[in-house]
């Protein structure tokens, strides 16, 4: 349609030069056709849902109306009026407005389509980025799994080689020991290469971890040359270093320096078929410059330009497992140095890198004088504890899924003097710890049934960091993994495969911690026990002091009572004697009056008895009384006692009866050890005490004896039996409240004037019986008489 309109317009222009009338007619027809075609297109667009088509249709209609009115006006068919001109102008304005609105909608649609395209493009980019991220995660996961799968056998290989090297050091030839050492170093090298792969390919490979310390370059060069010597292609290549033993130390990461030097020497070995490879070092402006020079094939200049590019963009031969020299250069730069290469095709290459010198080598200072430090006793004890061998008897549990690694670890630990046992999973470890507690746990971070972090947490439920130290072994050296391990309760974290010396140093540190904790616990228990014992001793001493204080108070009370009693007992007869003498002097009574002389004689006898009782009692109390023990036959002694008591009572009017032991008790077979005089004094005191409290007309006193063939009353283990003697009377009895005090000094039951006593007789009797390892006590009921019982030990 557009082409048809263009052709019609060209025809109209051509006709214009021939006939104006025909041209005007054709123009009118062309205009009508164009309007109709445009209206047809607008209607079609509206059917298709084109938003701006309706405005185009209105614009065309208004334009058609204006055109028709204008044609009618020109042809004279309509009169010329202001209204007609106004309509023409109005239709023209409306046509322009509708056309503008159509253009606006069309532009809006274009903007929406552009926005939609951009959003679709962004969504496609996001999906692609997510796909790449997932691919990268799968790559990292693959690297982690691969590194774990490689590290585990490497760990076992290195451990077994080191164990063989140490256990059979004196039994193997030097060449075999050297080969074992090479295996160990090669395994460590492979482990470092795995770490390099993870460093280089990880999302943060530009942030490599460094552990800066003093590095002895001759030692590093020796180890690298020892590892690379078996890699030489032929015997025509010599590999050596010319770094003197006293060369200044550099400040760097020893493992990274060894990695850089190994890469450079390995590259030289790869490209040298004959000649020599030399490692040298010199000092340049407070830095150490190490050069690896070879006589190999060399490199072209264009190769030198791309030498330190990644493998994918480099045409140079690659190093090792394909890392190139890029990471080598990066390692040098991270340690504050630079790396450059020089090469001549056909003559060889040289690589030089620098490291900073230590501060001592830069500005040497005199060493400070050695200080002699004095240690206190506690500090000396601490130092002795630290130097103490903690390996003996220490129990270590190894939790490792790989059997080779588990057996290797247990063997190495046993070789160092520890008691080591191994389990393969976390549940077995928990059961083992419940049944056989360990002093240290070494566990792998990946177990078949649970993660190492989870096992740590479960162990920490029952044991603290000091009670049961945990060493975590892992093939991951990320900060996040270490943080998770320490958060779970691990005391230390070690990346495997690890150096055997470092491993045993970590184990010994944790073993020392456990041993110190145990010693502190034991010391705390010992101190607590001593405090309890001393507290108990103080309490006992305090109780003894209280008892002694009570005894002192009792003694003071007794002393006062005794003094009062003595003053009373002595005062009465002395007053009587003094009154008698005064009466004689004043001639109030006759000097030889028998009545008064007899009274004074009785008072003097009372004073004599009181003095003797006091002397005897004091001797018993002080332990100065001398007793003369003799062995007597029981039946003879009882008959003599009974006869003596019966004779003493003959003039008193009281009836006496003796009841001896039953014949079945065989009194003739028993013996007893007594002081006859002192025991007679006891029975005399008991007898006269009974006489004093019974009447002359109705008084009755019974002496009876019973033999026990076992000791039931006395606390005498050497006795074969015991004798129970009873002295009974039918007197007035003893009051219940007075019964516990009858054996106290100066205690008197009867205060009647008819029977005055010192109040010491029963107290003396108790002391005598107790000195014979016997017991004396009384049983009485007021108004029903009294019974005094004596228990003495017997021998068969």
Secondary structure, DSSP 8 states (H G I E B T S, - for coil): -HHHHHHHHHHHHHHHTT-HHHHHHHHHHHHHHHHHHHHHHHHHHHHTT-TTHHHHHHHHHHHHHHHHHHHHHHHTSS---HHHHHHHHHHHHHHHHHHHHHHHHHHHHHHHHHHHHHHHHHHHHHHHHHHHHHHHHHHHHHHHHHHHHHHHHHHHHHHHHHHHHHHTTTTS-HHHHHHHHHHHHHHHHHHHHHHHHHHHHSTTTTS-----EEE-HHHHHHHHHHHHHTT-SSTTEEEEE---TT---EEE-HHHHHHHHHHHHHHHHHT-SSEEEEEEEEEETTEEEEEEEE-S----HHHHHTTTS-GGG--S---TTTTTTHHHHHHHHHTT--EEEEEETTTEEEEEEEEEB-HHHHS-------------HHHHHHHHHHHS---TT-EEEEE-SSHHHHHHHHHHHHHTT-EEEEESSHHHHHHHHHHS--SEEEEESB-SSSBHHHHHHHHHTT--TTTSEEEEEES---HHHHHHHHHHT-SEEEESS--HHHHHHHHHHHHHHHHHHHHHHHHHHHHHHHHHHHHHHHHHHHHHHHHHHHHHHHHHHHHHHHHHHHHHHHHHHHHHHHHHHHHHHTTSS-TT-HHHHHHHHHHHHHHHHHHHHHHHHHHHHHT------EEEEHHHHHHHHHHHHHHHTTTT--EEEEE---GGG-GGG-EEEE-HHHHHHHHHHHHHHHHHTS-TTT-EEEEEEEEESS-SSS--TT-SEEEEEEEEE-SS---TTTGGGTTSTT--S---TT----S-HHHHHHHHHHHTT-EEEEEE-TTS-EEEEEEEEEB-
